[in-house]
Amino acid sequence: MSRIDIVGLGRQVAGRGTKVTAMDYYIPVESAGAEADTTELTIEETTGTRFPVGMEYGTRFFNINMVGAPRLASLPRIISGFLGQAATTGTTPNFIHTQDPTLAGKIAEWHSIFVVRKDPVPPIVDLFWDCRGNTLALDVAPNDFLRMDAAWIGLELDDTQSAPTPTTDLTHRTKFAECIVELSDDGGTTWTAVSSAAWGITYNNNLDTDNAILGTRELYALPMGNADCEVRWSPREALNANYRRALLADPTQIALRMTATSTAGSIIVTVHSCEILTAPAPVSGADVLKMIEITARARMGTTGPATGKFVTIETHNGVATYT
């Protein structure tokens, strides 16, 4: 993409079937792409020749991907497509936007998404709508920003729109030095900071795209499937203890929290309970063991404040509302 390209995101307040062209936020990204996922209708028939004849198309939807460093103001809007609309408390300048998919009525919100390539003349303008977030990855490592890889599924495309004039969100980008990782062995009652070389999660709604019906090429629905979440962190301390967490005969619940704090606001991502899957500590004649790269699976919490919770993202900023 070029710096003049445009990616915009607007919540469809009235839900599915209500395309919006006024974007809530225009989001800086490193790259964005959109591809049609189209079913090809082919049939092998006796045609008197060994060469193929034309094919036809069946159902179609769109895979839209955004990669970049999320900004503090627009992050809750992005997350609402995955975890549901934010519940806002607090007062200016510190509004607190909490997104918890386990709460009643919280669904992955429908959005319209502009993807515009302005280099060509005329520009290539796609407005995807009836979009929901499928997979969201957040990661941070030393000497880098907090990064996202957001994968959406869209049901509709409007290719008749003109290129919008964006007001781009240039609020704070979270840097690695602002981030700390903490662990809790008692469901989030007490927390202990862990010196970590990396942290990340991948949240997946497992959207169900197998919803074709007769009489139309559009999908009848785009329901959310079973949610799951992978958690990753790389402690540089207590390597023996961290290595042995994965060798327990029965997994134990631990809570993991990443907090990013700056003068502009903060982001708190809490995995309320998870169970470690792998924590390898290989022997190597060429390298010193500097960290343990841990992978875990998030689960519903059953102890302490984690009870009944899965993953929560809390954003503190100066935005009064995301309705």
N, C-alpha and C positions, 0 to 999 in steps of 0.2 A: 504494500500500500504506500501511497504518497502522503506527505503531511497535509495535503489539501483535501484528502479523502474524508468521508464523513460516516460516522456510525451514531445513530440515535436510538433512544429507547423510550417508549411511552406506554404507560399502563393503560390497559383497556378497562376503564372504571366500571363499565356496564357488563364486562365479562366477554365470553366468546361471541363472535359474530358482530363486534362493534369496533371496526377498524378506526384507529386514530392517526391523524397526520401531524398533530402538534406533539412534539417529543417533550418528555419531562426532562431528559438530560441528553446531551451530546457527549459521548464518552471517548476520550483519547484511547486508542488501542495501538499495539504494535502491528497487529494483523487481524483481519476478519475475513471470513469466507462464507460462501453459501453455495450449496450444491443441492440439486433436485434428486430426491430418492424416488425413482419412478419404476413401477413394475412393467416389465416388457412382456407383451403377449406374443408368444411364438408358438407355432405348431408345425410339426413335421408332416408334410403331406406329399402325396405323389403328384408332382407337377410336370413330369416329363423331362426334367432337367435336374442336374445335381447342384445347381446354383441357387442361393437363397432368394426368396421373394421378400416383399416388404413386411415389416412388423407393425404392430399397433401397441398402444400404451394403455395401462390400467391405472390404478390409484397412484397419487403423487403427493408427496409432502417434501419439506425442505429442512436440511441440516445447516444451521447457522452457528458459526464458531467465532468467539472473540478472545483474543489473547492480549494481555497487557498488564499494566500496573494500575489497579483500581484507585480511584480518587475518593476522598473522604465523603464528599457530598453525595455522589451518585451511587456509592456502594450499596446502601440499603435498597435503592431502586433495583439494582441488578439482582440482589439476593432475593427480592420479593418474587422473582420469577422461579425460584427454586424452593425456598422455605416458607413463602407466604408473606403477606403484608406485615409491616412493622407496627408494633404497639409502642406509642411514644409517650414518654413521661419527661419530667424535668422542665426547666425554664431557660430562657436565653441567658448566656450563650451556650449553655450545656444541655442540649436536648438529648435524651437517651432513647434510641430506637432499638427495640428488642425483637428479634425474629426467632420464634420457637415453633417448629412444625408440629409439635405434639399437642398444641393447644387446639381446642374445639374450633372448627370453622376455618382453620388456616390451611389454605391450598396454594399450590404453585399458581401465581397470578398470570392471567393472560396479558400479553404485550404485543405491541406493534414495533417493528424494528426497521429503521432505515439503514441500508448499506449502499453507499454512493461512491463510485469511482469517478473522480472529477478530471483525471488526466485526459481521457478521450474527449473529442468534440463531435457530437454532443456527449454529455456525461452519461454513464451507465447508472441508472437510478432504480433500485429495488426497494419496495416497501413490503416487507413480510408482515403478515398479521395472523392473529390467532396463534401466537407463539407461547410456548412454555419452556421453562428451563429443565433440561434433562440431567446433565452432569456438570458440576462445578468443582474445580480444583483450585485451592489456594495454597501457595507455597512461599517460603522465604528462606534465604540462605545468606551467608556473609557476603558483604560487598554487593548487595543487590537490593531491589525493592521487593515488597510484598507483591506477588504476581498472581494473576488469575488466568484460568483457561475455562471459559464458560461455553458450554455446548447447548444450544437451543434446538427445539423442533418447531417448525412453523407449518401451518396447514394451508395458508393462502398467500398469494403474491399479487400485488398491484404494481404493474410496470408502466403505468401511465402518469405517475407523479413527476413533478419538476424537482430539481435538486433544492433542498431546503437551505436556508441561511442559518448556520449553527451558532449558538452561543455555547462554546465548549466548556465543560467542567474542568477548570484548572486548579481546583483545590488541592489540598495536601496529598502527596504520595507517601505511603509508609515505607521507611527505610529499615534495614536490618538492625541497626543500632538502637532502634526504638522498640524492638521486640524482645520479650522474655517468654520462656516456657516454664510452666509449673505443673507439678504432679500432685495428686492427692490419692492416698490409700484408704480414705474413709468417706468416699462419696462426695467430696467437695467441702467437708467441714473445715479441714486444715489443708494448706497448700505449701509445697516446698519448691523453691526455684531450682531448675536444673540447667546447668551450662550445656547448651545444645548447639551443634553445628548446623542444624536445619530443622525445619518443621513444615508439615503440610497435611492437608486433608483432601479427600475426594468424596464429595457428596453426590449420590446418584438417586434420582427419582424413578429410574427404570420405566419411563413412559411407554405405554402400550400402543404401538402403531398398527396392530393387527385388528383394525376395526373397519374393514371395507364392507359396504352394503350394495345391494342392487340399485340401479338407477342413477348412480352418480360416481364420479371418480374421487370425490372428496371423502376423507375419513369421517365416519359417523361421530367419533369421539376421540379424545386423546387423554385417557385416564392415567392417573399416577399408579404405578405398580408398587411393589414392596421397596421401601427406602433402605439404602445401605450406605455405609460410610467407611472408607479406609483412612487410617491415621498413620502419620509418619513423623518420627523425630529421631535425632542422632545425638544422644548424650556423649559428652566428652569426659564425664566424671563417673565414678563408681561403675567402671566397666564390668567388673566381675558380677556385681549385683544385677545390673541391667541385662547382662547376657543370660543369667540364670532365671530371669523372669519367664523366658520362653521355654524353659525346661521343666517347669512345674508339672506334676502329674495332673493337676486340675488348674485351669486358668483362674486367676484372681482378677477382680474388678479394680481398675484404676481409672481415675479421672485425669484429663489432660486439658490444660488451658494455655492459650497463647494470647498475650496482652501486648498491644502496640500503643504507646503513649507518646504524644507530641503536644506542643503548645496549641495546635489546631484542633485537637480532639483525641479520641482513642477508639480502638477496635479490640473487642474481646471475643475470641472464638473458644467456646467451651465444649469439649466432648465429655459428657457427663459420666460416661462409663465405657470402658473398652477392654478388650482382652487381647493380649499380645499373641501374634501368630509366628513371627520370626524375629530373631535378634542374633544374627550370625557373628562369630568372632573367629575368622579363619586364621590359620597359621600361615605366615608368609616370610620367606627369607629376604624379601626385598623391601618390605614396608613395616613401619612401626604401627601398632594398633592404637589409633588416635581416638576412635569413637566406635560406637555400636549403632548400626542403622536398624532401627526398630520399625516394624510394621505391625499394626494392630487393627482389629475390627471393632467398630463402635457397636454398642448394644444399649438397650434400655437399662437405665440405672435402677438398682433395687435397694440402695443403702444411702442414708443421709440425704442431703439436699438434692442428690442425683436421682432420687426415686421418681420414676415415671418420666424422666427426661432422656433426650437423645443427644441432639446437637443444637446449641444456641449461639447465635451471633448477635452481639450488642455493639452498636455504633454510637459514639458520642460526638456530636458536631453542632453547628449552628443552624441546621435546617429545622424549621418548626414542625413540619408535617410532610408525609409522603402520600396522603390521600389523593 
